[in-house]
Amino acid sequence: MKLNPSKETRITGQETEIQQYGTVVNRPLSLDHKVRLANVESLNQILADTMTLRDLYKKHHWQVSGPTFYQIHLLFDKHYGEQAAIVDALAERIQTLGGVAIAMAHDVAETTRIARPPRGREDVTVQLFRLLQAHELIIDGTRQAARAAAANGDDGTNDLLVSDVLRANEFQVWFISEQLAGAGIAGKDEEAARSVAEPRA
Ligand SMILES: [Fe+2]
């Protein structure tokens, strides 16, 4: 096999696909095609948002600064690892339902609802607010998707969303929120929240 194939033989795009994104193949799961299609779509949105939150944790793990550097540096990486496990569980649930899991950064960037952060470093308070905002968006979407999955009979998806995604996100919100409870931070809250709430154009 040639490592640098000529232009004529280079693999480029859709002509190589064996299943298109946004479709579901049949599985003997006793779940209608319509149900699996709807739940795969919800799961892919949560997956794209979770991949973005996972990467936001790594960005903040690397770029954090200040007197609490060491403990927050470690906390951010712990949460990164937990979000990476959720990403795998969501993607594999999508494949289990016969769908196609979103995977690459380009596609995730086009799909996620989480505001794009700047490339540069931000103050730790802004980092924490940005994470809380991303968590809340995922929590809200996960509750809605979990209820829909329970209503349409997909108990497996409901269980994954409630037991693994929702509870882990709620737990991480506790740890991140408590970082903001220290003296002297309250005055900065509004300013930090405002700067996170206004995504860059
Ligand atoms: Fe590291």
Boltz pocket constraint, residues with backbone or C-beta under 6 A from the ligand:
constraints:
  - pocket:
      binder: B
      contacts: [[A, 61], [A, 77]]
      max_distance: 6.0
